[in-house]
Every structure is written in structure tokens, then in C-alpha cells.
Amino acid sequence: MSYLILFGILLFANIWKTSSAVTLDCTFADVTHTLIGSRYACIARALFDGSDIIRAVYGSHQSGRGDENVHSLRIESQNLPFFPRDIESFFPNITALHFFINSITDVNKEHLIPFPNLEYLHLGTNSISTLDSNLFFGLTSMRYANFYSNDIKHIGHNINLPSTGTIDFRLNSCINTAATTDEQIIMLKLDLLRNCPPTISQIEDTLESRPNLLTNVNFEVQGLVNRTDNMGVEVRNLTKVVTALRYKNAQLETRVALLEALIENKLNIKVEEAIDNKSLHLD
């Protein structure tokens, strides 16, 4: 009887492990997105239990297309509580993520790193309260970012927003603005600085990511030491040059003295007096 119980426990654990993940049931079709146009998309019904990692994807592709042709993932109005991970294992060429009307509470740089060519991010009507300053780090193709109707209260200092396109922060706790021009995006960044202060942990993370002050001081001191050493070498080299010049000058003075003595001996006249009187003539 104990063996049957153990077998049942192991079987249940295996089933739970398999189900503790995200499964996507896709309808594949071309979908039009704001600013970037049509993309071949997985319009997904998401099944999730516990884990935020995608473990399986189902659905029939259109003729001649496969997972590598999918450029958009759309999960809408499904009460999804997290940003799903490992999307790139199934769809490696994603350029658009549309998670509108869910319950996502967090999005960070690690969620977006797998998509270097991301152009479109729609997280409108979720439950996000904070955004880190490095959220869009490296995403130079971003043209549309939507955080409409979340609960955003805190944003990391000087967030690196896309420099062009459309960015929507309307109906949030600390900001109610959308930007559609380059000038408006600049003003939006200023509004975020004024109205959406970073949390203590975000400030600490920012400080930790900067070079350690003591290390930086030590580096500067070492630089000065190196410069001093170099100056010492230069001074020593100059000293050698001066010494050599003095030696040559002494040689010249000696030769001049000898010449003066020779002239005075032969002409029986003082050279200095002759020069002063302009009476020295050499034939």
C-alpha cells in the first residue's frame, strides 16, 4: 500500500511540475500595430499556473510560415499576472509585444533583453507601479511604448526612454502624459523627473552601479603617481641635457681662454681692450 501512495505522490508531483508553467495556444495571423504596421503574430490564449516561464506553444501556422516568422506576441485581456519569460525560445525574432489589459505587476530590463530588435511594447491597463531607468537599455529600434492606465508611482532617475516615436504614460498615479514628437518626449522625461521620484532601492541600485568612490579616488591617485613618475623621468632627462650643455659651455670657455692667451702672447695686447678700442686687426 505504501508503494502505491509513493507512486501517487510522484505522479502528482510530475503533473504539477509540468503544469506549473505557461502554455500558449496560438492563432497565427497578420496583425497591424501602431506605427510599425503589419506583423505575423501569435494571438495567444495563455494557460498559466505558478511559473512565468513558457514551456509549450500550440497552434497551426499559415502555409509557408513557422515560429521563426513570428514577429509579434499578443496576449490580451487574460488577467496575466506576470511578464512571461523564455518567449525567445519559441519565437526568436519578436519585434512587438502586446500584453494589453492584464494584471502584470513588473517589467524590467531582463524581460526585454532577449528582443534586441523590439519596436513595439504595449503594457497598457496593467498593474505596474515602478519602472527602472535602464528598462529600454540597448533597444535602439523602439518606436512605441504604452503604459497607459497602470499604477506607476516611481521611475528610476533619468529613464532612457526611446528618443522618437510614441510613448504613452496617461492615467498613471504620478504622470498623465503622452508624447508623439521628439520635443514632447524630451518634455515627458522632465515631467517624469519632477513627478515620479525613484524608490530608495532604485537609488541604491543606481549608486551601486556607479564606480565605487574610493576605488575611483585610488585610481585618480595612482594616475597622479604615474604622472609624477613620468615627470621625474623628464626632469632627469632635462638634467642630463643641462649637464651636457654646461660641459660643452665649459669646453668653449676653455677654448676661448686659450685663444685669448695665444693672441695676447703673439700680439702683446689685451684682447678685451683691443675689442673695446676696435684696434684688433687680424690679417
C-alpha positions as a Markdown table, in Angstrom:
| # | Residue | x | y | z |
|---|---|---|---|---|
| 1 | Met | 0.0 | 0.0 | 0.0 |
| 2 | Ser | 2.9 | 2.4 | 0.8 |
| 3 | Tyr | 4.3 | 1.8 | -2.7 |
| 4 | Leu | 1.0 | 2.9 | -4.2 |
| 5 | Ile | 0.9 | 6.0 | -2.1 |
| 6 | Leu | 4.6 | 6.9 | -3.1 |
| 7 | Phe | 3.8 | 6.3 | -6.7 |
| 8 | Gly | 0.7 | 8.5 | -6.5 |
| 9 | Ile | 2.8 | 11.3 | -4.9 |
| 10 | Leu | 5.5 | 11.1 | -7.5 |
| 11 | Leu | 2.9 | 11.1 | -10.3 |
| 12 | Phe | 1.1 | 14.1 | -8.8 |
| 13 | Ala | 4.5 | 16.0 | -8.4 |
| 14 | Asn | 5.4 | 15.3 | -12.0 |
| 15 | Ile | 2.0 | 16.5 | -13.2 |
| 16 | Trp | 2.2 | 19.6 | -11.0 |
| 17 | Lys | 5.7 | 20.4 | -12.3 |
| 18 | Thr | 4.5 | 20.1 | -15.9 |
| 19 | Ser | 1.5 | 22.3 | -15.3 |
| 20 | Ser | 3.5 | 24.9 | -13.3 |
| 21 | Ala | 4.3 | 26.9 | -16.4 |
| 22 | Val | 2.8 | 28.9 | -19.2 |
| 23 | Thr | 1.3 | 27.3 | -22.3 |
| 24 | Leu | 0.3 | 29.4 | -25.3 |
| 25 | Asp | -2.5 | 28.3 | -27.6 |
| 26 | Cys | -1.8 | 30.4 | -30.7 |
| 27 | Thr | -3.9 | 31.6 | -33.6 |
| 28 | Phe | -1.4 | 32.8 | -36.2 |
| 29 | Ala | -2.4 | 35.8 | -38.3 |
| 30 | Asp | -1.1 | 39.1 | -39.6 |
| 31 | Val | -1.9 | 41.9 | -37.2 |
| 32 | Thr | -1.5 | 45.7 | -37.7 |
| 33 | His | 0.3 | 47.6 | -34.9 |
| 34 | Thr | 0.5 | 51.3 | -34.3 |
| 35 | Leu | 3.5 | 53.0 | -36.1 |
| 36 | Ile | 5.2 | 49.7 | -37.2 |
| 37 | Gly | 2.5 | 48.3 | -39.4 |
| 38 | Ser | 1.6 | 44.6 | -40.0 |
| 39 | Arg | 3.4 | 41.8 | -38.3 |
| 40 | Tyr | 2.9 | 38.0 | -38.3 |
| 41 | Ala | 1.6 | 37.3 | -34.8 |
| 42 | Cys | 0.7 | 34.6 | -32.3 |
| 43 | Ile | -2.6 | 35.8 | -30.9 |
| 44 | Ala | -2.4 | 33.6 | -27.8 |
| 45 | Arg | -4.7 | 32.1 | -25.2 |
| 46 | Ala | -2.4 | 31.8 | -22.2 |
| 47 | Leu | -2.7 | 28.9 | -19.7 |
| 48 | Phe | -0.6 | 29.5 | -16.6 |
| 49 | Asp | -0.1 | 28.0 | -13.2 |
| 50 | Gly | 2.6 | 29.2 | -10.9 |
| 51 | Ser | 5.7 | 29.7 | -13.1 |
| 52 | Asp | 6.1 | 32.6 | -15.5 |
| 53 | Ile | 8.2 | 30.5 | -18.0 |
| 54 | Ile | 6.7 | 29.5 | -21.3 |
| 55 | Arg | 7.0 | 25.7 | -21.6 |
| 56 | Ala | 4.9 | 24.9 | -24.7 |
| 57 | Val | 3.3 | 26.6 | -27.7 |
| 58 | Tyr | 0.5 | 25.1 | -29.8 |
| 59 | Gly | -1.3 | 26.2 | -33.0 |
| 60 | Ser | -1.1 | 25.8 | -36.8 |
| 61 | His | 0.9 | 28.2 | -38.8 |
| 62 | Gln | -0.2 | 29.7 | -42.1 |
| 63 | Ser | 1.2 | 28.0 | -45.1 |
| 64 | Gly | 4.9 | 28.5 | -45.6 |
| 65 | Arg | 5.4 | 30.1 | -42.2 |
| 66 | Gly | 6.9 | 28.9 | -38.9 |
| 67 | Asp | 7.9 | 30.0 | -35.5 |
| 68 | Glu | 10.9 | 32.0 | -36.9 |
| 69 | Asn | 8.4 | 34.1 | -38.9 |
| 70 | Val | 6.5 | 35.2 | -35.8 |
| 71 | His | 7.3 | 38.9 | -35.0 |
| 72 | Ser | 4.5 | 39.6 | -32.6 |
| 73 | Leu | 3.1 | 38.0 | -29.5 |
| 74 | Arg | -0.4 | 39.2 | -28.4 |
| 75 | Ile | -1.8 | 38.2 | -25.0 |
| 76 | Glu | -4.8 | 40.4 | -24.3 |
| 77 | Ser | -7.5 | 40.6 | -21.6 |
| 78 | Gln | -6.5 | 37.4 | -19.8 |
| 79 | Asn | -5.6 | 38.5 | -16.3 |
| 80 | Leu | -1.9 | 37.5 | -16.9 |
| 81 | Pro | -0.1 | 38.4 | -13.6 |
| 82 | Phe | 3.4 | 38.5 | -14.9 |
| 83 | Phe | 5.6 | 39.3 | -17.9 |
| 84 | Pro | 6.1 | 35.8 | -19.5 |
| 85 | Arg | 9.7 | 34.6 | -19.8 |
| 86 | Asp | 11.5 | 32.4 | -22.4 |
| 87 | Ile | 9.4 | 33.7 | -25.3 |
| 88 | Glu | 12.6 | 33.8 | -27.4 |
| 89 | Ser | 13.0 | 30.0 | -27.2 |
| 90 | Phe | 9.9 | 29.6 | -29.3 |
| 91 | Phe | 9.8 | 32.9 | -31.2 |
| 92 | Pro | 13.3 | 34.2 | -31.7 |
| 93 | Asn | 12.5 | 37.2 | -33.9 |
| 94 | Ile | 10.0 | 39.1 | -31.9 |
| 95 | Thr | 9.7 | 42.8 | -32.6 |
| 96 | Ala | 6.3 | 43.5 | -31.0 |
| 97 | Leu | 4.9 | 42.5 | -27.6 |
| 98 | His | 1.2 | 43.3 | -26.9 |
| 99 | Phe | 0.1 | 42.5 | -23.3 |
| 100 | Phe | -2.9 | 44.9 | -23.1 |
| 101 | Ile | -5.4 | 44.6 | -20.3 |
| 102 | Asn | -3.8 | 42.1 | -17.9 |
| 103 | Ser | -2.5 | 42.1 | -14.3 |
| 104 | Ile | 1.2 | 42.4 | -14.9 |
| 105 | Thr | 3.0 | 44.0 | -11.9 |
| 106 | Asp | 6.6 | 44.2 | -13.1 |
| 107 | Val | 8.6 | 44.7 | -16.2 |
| 108 | Asn | 12.4 | 45.2 | -16.2 |
| 109 | Lys | 15.4 | 45.2 | -18.5 |
| 110 | Glu | 15.8 | 41.4 | -18.1 |
| 111 | His | 12.4 | 40.9 | -19.6 |
| 112 | Leu | 13.3 | 42.9 | -22.8 |
| 113 | Ile | 16.9 | 41.9 | -23.3 |
| 114 | Pro | 16.0 | 38.8 | -25.4 |
| 115 | Phe | 14.4 | 41.1 | -28.0 |
| 116 | Pro | 17.2 | 43.4 | -29.3 |
| 117 | Asn | 15.1 | 44.5 | -32.3 |
| 118 | Leu | 12.0 | 45.3 | -30.3 |
| 119 | Glu | 9.9 | 48.1 | -31.8 |
| 120 | Tyr | 6.6 | 47.9 | -30.1 |
| 121 | Leu | 5.7 | 47.4 | -26.4 |
| 122 | His | 2.1 | 47.6 | -25.2 |
| 123 | Leu | 1.6 | 47.2 | -21.5 |
| 124 | Gly | -1.5 | 49.4 | -21.2 |
| 125 | Thr | -4.0 | 48.7 | -18.4 |
| 126 | Asn | -1.9 | 46.5 | -16.1 |
| 127 | Ser | -0.8 | 46.9 | -12.5 |
| 128 | Ile | 2.8 | 48.2 | -12.9 |
| 129 | Ser | 3.9 | 50.6 | -10.2 |
| 130 | Thr | 7.6 | 51.2 | -10.8 |
| 131 | Leu | 10.0 | 51.3 | -13.8 |
| 132 | Asp | 13.8 | 51.2 | -13.7 |
| 133 | Ser | 15.9 | 53.7 | -15.5 |
| 134 | Asn | 17.6 | 51.1 | -17.7 |
| 135 | Leu | 14.4 | 49.5 | -18.9 |
| 136 | Phe | 15.0 | 50.3 | -22.6 |
| 137 | Phe | 18.8 | 49.9 | -22.5 |
| 138 | Gly | 20.1 | 48.8 | -25.9 |
| 139 | Leu | 16.7 | 48.9 | -27.6 |
| 140 | Thr | 17.5 | 51.4 | -30.3 |
| 141 | Ser | 14.6 | 50.3 | -32.6 |
| 142 | Met | 11.8 | 51.2 | -30.1 |
| 143 | Arg | 9.1 | 53.3 | -31.6 |
| 144 | Tyr | 6.1 | 52.6 | -29.5 |
| 145 | Ala | 5.9 | 52.2 | -25.7 |
| 146 | Asn | 2.5 | 52.2 | -24.0 |
| 147 | Phe | 2.0 | 52.2 | -20.2 |
| 148 | Tyr | -1.5 | 53.7 | -20.3 |
| 149 | Ser | -3.6 | 53.2 | -17.2 |
| 150 | Asn | -1.2 | 51.4 | -14.8 |
| 151 | Asp | -0.3 | 52.5 | -11.3 |
| 152 | Ile | 3.1 | 54.0 | -11.9 |
| 153 | Lys | 4.4 | 56.0 | -9.0 |
| 154 | His | 8.2 | 55.6 | -9.2 |
| 155 | Ile | 10.6 | 55.7 | -12.1 |
| 156 | Gly | 14.3 | 55.4 | -12.0 |
| 157 | His | 16.3 | 58.6 | -12.3 |
| 158 | Asn | 16.7 | 59.7 | -16.0 |
| 159 | Ile | 15.0 | 56.7 | -17.6 |
| 160 | Asn | 16.4 | 56.0 | -21.0 |
| 161 | Leu | 13.1 | 56.5 | -23.0 |
| 162 | Pro | 13.1 | 55.9 | -26.8 |
| 163 | Ser | 14.1 | 59.2 | -28.4 |
| 164 | Thr | 11.5 | 59.0 | -31.1 |
| 165 | Gly | 8.0 | 57.5 | -31.7 |
| 166 | Thr | 5.1 | 57.4 | -29.3 |
| 167 | Ile | 5.3 | 57.0 | -25.6 |
| 168 | Asp | 2.1 | 56.8 | -23.5 |
| 169 | Phe | 2.0 | 57.4 | -19.7 |
| 170 | Arg | -1.6 | 58.6 | -19.5 |
| 171 | Leu | -3.7 | 57.8 | -16.4 |
| 172 | Asn | -0.9 | 56.8 | -14.0 |
| 173 | Ser | -0.5 | 57.8 | -10.4 |
| 174 | Cys | 2.4 | 60.2 | -10.9 |
| 175 | Ile | 2.0 | 61.1 | -14.6 |
| 176 | Asn | -0.7 | 61.6 | -17.1 |
| 177 | Thr | 1.1 | 62.5 | -20.3 |
| 178 | Ala | 1.6 | 61.0 | -23.8 |
| 179 | Ala | 4.3 | 62.1 | -26.2 |
| 180 | Thr | 4.3 | 61.7 | -30.0 |
| 181 | Thr | 7.1 | 64.0 | -31.1 |
| 182 | Asp | 10.8 | 64.3 | -30.2 |
| 183 | Glu | 10.2 | 67.6 | -28.4 |
| 184 | Gln | 7.3 | 66.1 | -26.4 |
| 185 | Ile | 9.5 | 63.1 | -25.4 |
| 186 | Ile | 12.1 | 65.5 | -24.0 |
| 187 | Met | 9.4 | 67.3 | -22.0 |
| 188 | Leu | 8.0 | 63.9 | -20.9 |
| 189 | Lys | 11.4 | 63.0 | -19.4 |
| 190 | Leu | 11.4 | 66.2 | -17.5 |
| 191 | Asp | 7.9 | 65.6 | -16.2 |
| 192 | Leu | 8.9 | 62.1 | -15.1 |
| 193 | Leu | 11.9 | 63.5 | -13.2 |
| 194 | Arg | 9.7 | 66.1 | -11.4 |
| 195 | Asn | 6.7 | 63.9 | -10.6 |
| 196 | Cys | 7.8 | 60.2 | -10.4 |
| 197 | Pro | 10.7 | 60.0 | -7.9 |
| 198 | Pro | 12.7 | 56.8 | -7.7 |
| 199 | Thr | 12.3 | 54.4 | -4.7 |
| 200 | Ile | 15.0 | 54.0 | -2.1 |
| 201 | Ser | 16.0 | 50.7 | -3.6 |
| 202 | Gln | 16.2 | 52.2 | -7.1 |
| 203 | Ile | 18.5 | 55.0 | -5.7 |
| 204 | Glu | 20.7 | 52.3 | -4.0 |
| 205 | Asp | 20.9 | 50.3 | -7.2 |
| 206 | Thr | 21.9 | 53.4 | -9.2 |
| 207 | Leu | 24.7 | 54.1 | -6.6 |
| 208 | Glu | 25.9 | 50.5 | -6.7 |
| 209 | Ser | 26.1 | 50.5 | -10.4 |
| 210 | Arg | 28.3 | 53.6 | -10.4 |
| 211 | Pro | 32.1 | 53.2 | -9.9 |
| 212 | Asn | 33.0 | 52.9 | -6.2 |
| 213 | Leu | 34.0 | 56.3 | -4.9 |
| 214 | Leu | 37.1 | 55.0 | -3.0 |
| 215 | Thr | 38.2 | 52.9 | -6.0 |
| 216 | Asn | 37.8 | 56.0 | -8.2 |
| 217 | Val | 39.9 | 58.1 | -5.8 |
| 218 | Asn | 42.6 | 55.4 | -5.7 |
| 219 | Phe | 42.5 | 55.3 | -9.5 |
| 220 | Glu | 43.0 | 59.1 | -9.6 |
| 221 | Val | 45.8 | 59.0 | -7.1 |
| 222 | Gln | 47.6 | 56.2 | -9.0 |
| 223 | Gly | 47.2 | 58.3 | -12.1 |
| 224 | Leu | 48.9 | 61.3 | -10.4 |
| 225 | Val | 51.6 | 59.0 | -9.1 |
| 226 | Asn | 52.2 | 57.8 | -12.6 |
| 227 | Arg | 52.3 | 61.3 | -13.9 |
| 228 | Thr | 54.7 | 62.3 | -11.2 |
| 229 | Asp | 57.0 | 59.3 | -12.1 |
| 230 | Asn | 56.9 | 60.4 | -15.7 |
| 231 | Met | 57.7 | 64.0 | -14.7 |
| 232 | Gly | 60.6 | 62.6 | -12.7 |
| 233 | Val | 61.9 | 60.8 | -15.8 |
| 234 | Glu | 61.5 | 64.0 | -17.8 |
| 235 | Val | 63.4 | 66.0 | -15.1 |
| 236 | Arg | 66.2 | 63.5 | -15.1 |
| 237 | Asn | 66.4 | 63.7 | -18.9 |
| 238 | Leu | 66.5 | 67.5 | -18.7 |
| 239 | Thr | 69.1 | 67.4 | -16.0 |
| 240 | Lys | 71.3 | 65.3 | -18.3 |
| 241 | Val | 70.8 | 67.8 | -21.2 |
| 242 | Val | 71.7 | 70.8 | -18.9 |
| 243 | Thr | 74.7 | 69.0 | -17.6 |
| 244 | Ala | 75.8 | 68.2 | -21.2 |
| 245 | Leu | 75.3 | 71.9 | -22.2 |
| 246 | Arg | 77.2 | 73.1 | -19.2 |
| 247 | Tyr | 80.1 | 70.7 | -20.1 |
| 248 | Lys | 80.1 | 72.0 | -23.7 |
| 249 | Asn | 80.0 | 75.6 | -22.4 |
| 250 | Ala | 82.9 | 74.9 | -20.1 |
| 251 | Gln | 84.8 | 73.4 | -23.1 |
| 252 | Leu | 84.0 | 76.5 | -25.1 |
| 253 | Glu | 85.1 | 78.8 | -22.3 |
| 254 | Thr | 88.4 | 76.9 | -22.0 |
| 255 | Arg | 89.0 | 77.2 | -25.8 |
| 256 | Val | 88.2 | 80.9 | -25.7 |
| 257 | Ala | 90.6 | 81.4 | -22.8 |
| 258 | Leu | 93.3 | 79.5 | -24.7 |
| 259 | Leu | 92.7 | 81.5 | -27.8 |
| 260 | Glu | 92.8 | 84.8 | -25.9 |
| 261 | Ala | 96.1 | 83.8 | -24.2 |
| 262 | Leu | 97.6 | 82.8 | -27.6 |
| 263 | Ile | 96.5 | 86.1 | -29.2 |
| 264 | Glu | 97.8 | 88.1 | -26.3 |
| 265 | Asn | 101.1 | 86.3 | -26.3 |
| 266 | Lys | 101.7 | 86.8 | -30.0 |
| 267 | Leu | 100.4 | 90.4 | -30.4 |
| 268 | Asn | 101.3 | 91.5 | -27.0 |
| 269 | Ile | 97.9 | 93.1 | -26.5 |
| 270 | Lys | 95.0 | 92.5 | -24.3 |
| 271 | Val | 92.1 | 91.0 | -26.3 |
| 272 | Glu | 89.3 | 92.7 | -24.3 |
| 273 | Glu | 91.0 | 96.1 | -24.6 |
| 274 | Ala | 91.6 | 95.6 | -28.3 |
| 275 | Ile | 87.9 | 94.7 | -28.8 |
| 276 | Asp | 86.8 | 97.7 | -26.8 |
| 277 | Asn | 89.1 | 100.0 | -28.8 |
| 278 | Lys | 88.4 | 98.3 | -32.1 |
| 279 | Ser | 92.1 | 98.1 | -32.6 |
| 280 | Leu | 92.4 | 94.4 | -33.2 |
| 281 | His | 93.1 | 93.6 | -36.8 |
| 282 | Leu | 93.8 | 90.1 | -38.0 |
| 283 | Asp | 95.4 | 89.8 | -41.4 |
